[in-house]
Amino acid sequence: MLPRILSTSSLHALKRRAPASAIWLIILVLLVIISLGCLVTPTSQISKATSARPLEFERTDCSLAGVKFSDITISYNIDDTYAGPYLICSSSSQGTHDLSVSYYLSIIAYKADMLEAFYNELLANIQGFVDQSEAWNADPSLPAEAKDEITFIEKDPDGYVFMITSWSNVQECENGNGYGAEKVLGKYLVSISYRSCELPDAAAYSAVLKSLDAAAKAAIFRVEGVSIP
C-alpha cells in the first residue's frame, strides 16, 4: 500500500494545530506542578507542627542522688483525658533488714477538667495511711515510743505529702513509709512514694521524700520551660 501524500492545505492545517497542542501541553504541566504544590504544603505544615510540639520527659528526669531507677516509662498522649507527656520512675530492692526499699515517682499530664478527679482519687487512697496512724496513736494505752510519727511535707489544696515513721520491733529498724499527691501548674498530677527500713529517723526519711518531690517538679518545669520557684 502506497503512503498517503498530504496536500498543501493539509500541511497548513497541521502547522496551525501544532502551536495549539504545545499550549495545551504547557497548561497540563502547570496543572501538575500546582497539584504537587498542594500536596507538599500540608506535609510542610505537619512538619512544623511536629517540631513545635513541647519537649517530652527524658530518662535523666528520673534523677535522685544514690538511686538508680530500674524501671522508667516515658510517653506522650493527647486525647479526651491526657494532655501531653508522662513519666514513671520506679525502683525496688531488698534492704539489709529483709524489707523492701522502694522509690516511685509518676508525672501525668491531664486535661484541666480531668485533673481534679484523678487528684481526688489518688488523695483518697493515700489519706488512708494517715487515718490508720492517727487511729493507732489515739489508743490511750499505747506508750509514746510505740506511736507513729507523722511528718507533713505539704498539706494544702494542691498537695498532700507526708512521711510516717515507726520503730519495727521485729526487724529492729526505723521503718518509713511516705506518700504524696500533687497538682502542678494546673496540668500535671504527681504521685510519689518511698518505703524503707534503712534510715535512722523521721528527718532522714522526710529528706528523701522531699528529694523525690523536687525531682518531679524540676522535670515538669524543664518540660514547660519555666523557672523553678
Summary of the structure (lengths in Angstrom):
residues: 229
radius of gyration: 33.7
end to end distance: 97.0
largest distance: 127.5
contacts: 614
relative contact order: 0.12
helix: 43%
strand: 32%
